Amino acid sequence: MSERERWIIYPLLFFALGAAVRDKILHRVDAKEIYCESLKIIDQQDPTGRPFVELGIQRARSNDPTQMADRVGMLRLVNSDGKEVCRVASDALFQRLIGRQLLIVDESSRPLVVAGVEQGLGMMLPNGESTVNSQGVIYLNNQKLGIKIAPPATRRPAPKRPSDASP
């Protein structure tokens, strides 16, 4: 190999080796764009290796059997027990956020609105135990809204509208 070839090959070789180990040394990867079908974030100390955050695609739900279901974007959060905490999907038919609590805060991170689920006592059983009922609650400015829904047995039937009355 001539000296001129060495001045070309060796710098390229060291540049390639440096680029290959850069992310191992810095523990990060910088890129403008990443193209993949699924991105999963795991905790390296978790022996199960299950993802805590998943960003990917899922099939859209469609109630029309003649329509082919499209693939839509999806973000899924999982807690340390492996239970799904939140799922956000850009499904055109079922746009929703599923979670146990929605928190809206002001600029100083004070909660102004909290919508969530609380455990409450249900019916008393004959043996003296009570069942646990979950109910949706809303807090505005730390004040619980006092909306109570009557159990089905105590609800009065809705009055008939004149258009609903039978002749």
C-alpha positions in Angstrom: 0.0 0.0 0.0 1.4 3.3 -0.9 1.7 6.2 1.5 -0.9 8.1 -0.4 -3.4 5.2 0.0 -2.6 5.1 3.7 -3.5 8.8 4.1 -6.9 8.0 2.6 -7.7 4.6 4.1 -6.6 5.0 7.7 -8.6 8.2 8.4 -11.7 6.6 6.9 -11.2 3.5 9.0 -10.8 5.5 12.2 -13.8 7.6 11.3 -16.0 4.5 10.7 -14.8 2.9 14.0 -15.5 6.1 15.9 -19.0 6.5 14.4 -19.8 2.8 15.3 -18.9 3.2 19.0 -20.1 6.7 19.6 -23.6 5.7 20.8 -22.0 3.1 23.2 -19.8 5.7 24.8 -22.3 8.6 24.9 -25.3 6.3 25.8 -27.5 8.1 23.3 -28.4 8.2 19.6 -29.0 11.4 17.8 -31.1 11.3 14.6 -33.4 13.6 12.7 -35.9 10.8 11.8 -36.4 7.2 12.9 -38.5 4.9 10.7 -39.8 1.7 12.4 -43.1 -0.1 12.9 -42.9 -0.2 16.7 -40.8 1.5 19.4 -40.8 -0.1 22.9 -39.2 1.5 26.0 -38.1 -1.0 28.6 -36.4 -0.8 32.0 -33.0 -2.5 31.8 -33.3 -3.5 35.5 -36.6 -5.3 35.0 -35.9 -9.0 34.6 -39.1 -9.6 32.6 -38.0 -7.2 29.8 -41.6 -6.1 29.2 -42.1 -2.6 27.7 -43.4 0.2 29.8 -44.1 2.5 26.8 -45.0 1.3 23.4 -45.4 3.5 20.3 -46.6 1.6 17.3 -49.5 0.8 15.0 -52.6 -1.2 15.5 -55.6 -2.2 13.3 -58.5 0.3 13.5 -61.7 -1.1 14.8 -64.5 -1.0 12.2 -68.1 -2.0 12.6 -68.6 -2.2 8.9 -67.7 -5.7 7.7 -67.4 -4.5 4.1 -64.7 -2.0 5.1 -61.1 -3.1 5.5 -59.7 -1.9 8.8 -56.9 0.6 8.4 -53.8 0.7 10.5 -53.6 3.6 13.0 -51.1 5.1 15.3 -51.1 4.0 19.0 -49.4 5.0 22.3 -49.7 2.5 25.2 -48.4 3.0 28.8 -48.0 0.1 31.2 -47.4 0.1 34.9 -44.8 -2.0 36.7 -47.4 -4.8 37.3 -47.9 -5.2 33.5 -51.4 -3.6 33.5 -52.3 -1.1 30.8 -52.6 2.3 32.3 -53.4 4.3 29.2 -53.9 3.8 25.5 -54.2 6.5 22.9 -55.1 5.6 19.4 -55.9 7.7 16.4 -58.9 5.5 15.5 -61.4 7.5 13.5 -64.4 5.6 14.9 -63.3 5.3 18.6 -61.2 8.4 19.4 -60.7 8.1 23.1 -58.2 8.1 25.9 -58.5 5.2 28.4 -57.1 5.7 31.8 -58.0 5.8 35.5 -57.5 9.5 36.0 -57.4 12.7 34.0 -55.6 15.7 35.6 -55.8 19.2 34.3 -53.3 21.6 36.0 -52.5 25.3 35.8 -49.2 26.9 34.9 -47.8 26.3 38.4 -48.9 22.6 38.3 -51.8 22.9 40.8 -54.6 20.6 39.9 -57.8 22.4 38.8 -59.8 19.5 37.4 -59.5 15.8 38.3 -61.7 13.2 36.7 -61.2 9.7 37.8 -62.5 6.6 39.5 -63.0 6.1 43.2 -63.8 2.9 45.1 -67.0 3.1 47.1 -69.2 0.8 49.1 -71.8 -1.1 47.2 -74.6 -3.3 48.5 -74.6 -5.0 51.8 -74.6 -8.7 51.5 -76.7 -11.0 53.8 -73.5 -12.2 55.6 -72.8 -8.5 56.6 -70.0 -7.9 54.1 -70.3 -5.2 51.5 -69.3 -5.1 47.9 -67.0 -2.6 46.4 -68.3 -0.4 43.7 -66.3 1.8 41.4 -67.8 5.2 40.4 -66.6 8.1 38.3 -65.9 11.3 40.1 -65.0 14.9 39.1 -63.2 17.4 41.3 -63.2 21.1 40.4 -60.8 23.3 42.3 -60.4 20.6 45.0 -64.2 20.4 45.5 -65.9 17.1 44.7 -69.0 17.4 42.6 -71.8 15.8 44.6 -73.6 14.0 41.8 -75.1 10.7 43.0 -76.7 8.2 40.7 -79.6 6.3 42.2 -79.4 2.5 42.1 -81.5 1.0 39.3 -84.2 -0.4 41.7 -85.0 3.1 43.1 -85.0 5.0 39.8 -88.4 6.2 38.6 -89.3 5.5 35.0 -88.9 8.5 32.7 -92.2 10.2 31.9 -93.5 9.5 28.4 -93.3 12.3 25.9 -96.5 13.0 24.0 -94.9 11.7 20.7 -94.1 8.4 22.5 -97.6 7.8 23.9 -99.5 5.0 22.2 -103.0 5.8 20.9 
